[in-house]
Amino acid sequence: MMTKIEDGKTQMNFGVRCVASCRKILAQIESVRSQVADEFRDRLEEHKHVLDLALNEAEALAWESGYPQLFFPVLATEKASAINHWHERQRSLRSPIAPLLIAA
């Protein structure tokens, strides 16, 4: 939809610009989500569902900020790193060496 203004130039109306802006933000967030998921998915294959939940939570928090495109990359990376740390900790506790380390 285009509207004419007095000087003869055409300009997109506010609604069209708003929708275009939202689509751009959604595309940016989806791109970052894919990058973070790809970075951590190999390390967290058995916890893929937990990674997806963490990315959903990061996105929700980012949208609440009012600046989702700025906060989502940091939040997503922090949450994925926390899950990776938790996963590594769980693996170390289940390893046969862990009881020996505790006894020492």
Secondary structure as GFF3:
##gff-version 3
##sequence-region A 1 104
A	DSSP	beta_strand	2	4	.	.	.	ID=ss1
A	DSSP	beta_strand	10	12	.	.	.	ID=ss2
A	DSSP	alpha_helix	14	41	.	.	.	ID=ss3
A	DSSP	three_ten_helix	45	47	.	.	.	ID=ss4
A	DSSP	alpha_helix	48	65	.	.	.	ID=ss5
A	DSSP	alpha_helix	68	94	.	.	.	ID=ss6
A	DSSP	alpha_helix	98	103	.	.	.	ID=ss7
###
